[in-house]
């Protein structure tokens, strides 16, 4: 008989749960593979193909046998291209030594957190937050601290609430900002960022600024990096970005961090002993992506804006649904509280709501609980207009069923 030893998992691993967005996407895919007509609004990636000029560059790298290990921090040409991009688009001057290229923006965030956080350090973030932030903080042996926001104020951190959180949590060391935001589509203005920067400077808080959705902004919204507010703020900011969302390159796995040299160097040491360098072919292609951009990126943004407008206007027509109009990214987060309080199907939470919707109407949404915001659900409009229309019809039928008491 086989005897299995009971090995205790680490405390940090026992705190970590599977990504609800990835888990839901996997379940929706399983249902599709079984022949069920599932419409998924759960996925957090563009539904477009990587632009041809980038793919051609990757083929060129393969043909040139550019297939070996690279410098851990990234090939010099790519780090220089990132510096040029940050100066051109954000008014931020960095040297290649202040850039760390990582296998995705997730890795860039984790490297940065591990580089600066010790046990009992506290990391501040807005609620709702991107699903991975609390677990990334846990991997760094730090403690997440949540700052509530609300739909009425655009899901934005208010300066008074930030200062209160810092005073009440004396081990506060880092603030994670995400603009444009996943899951709300919030975009902070320069004035709002200036107010937040003032507090961070006052209390010597480092900001990890997740700007992965930078290129996806709509109407009169403008992306501003908090690092550009002042030189003093730049020295307290790690800018996180990458190519996954704007260039439809999620599977290529490349993100980067830009910031003070000592932190970037420390993050690089973490990376040396974990993932090491990013895929060489991806790096080569990303030099091309950043330096030779064509109009395909703007065409994707325009199409996302069209879908956002349609989805928002249709959601507004549904009874008892509240909805904030996103200014960026490709998500919208309507409130469903009335339906949780007025049904006889024992649906009490957003998790219950999403499970029933998928099982009965074959529509996959992500529960607001995943983002620390009960009473909401998240739609991704990285989907065709046809699928959005059909998914909305099913969603409306489900709401009607709940309201009727059936």
Beta strands, then each sheet from edge to edge (+ up, - down):
strand 1: 39-40
strand 2: 99-102
strand 3: 122-127
strand 4: 143-148
strand 5: 172-178
strand 6: 206-210
strand 7: 237-242
strand 8: 255-258
strand 9: 331-332
strand 10: 363-364
strand 11: 366-367
strand 12: 377-380
sheet 1: 1+ 10+
sheet 2: 2+ 8- 7+ 6+ 5+ 3+ 4+
sheet 3: 9+ 12- 11+
end
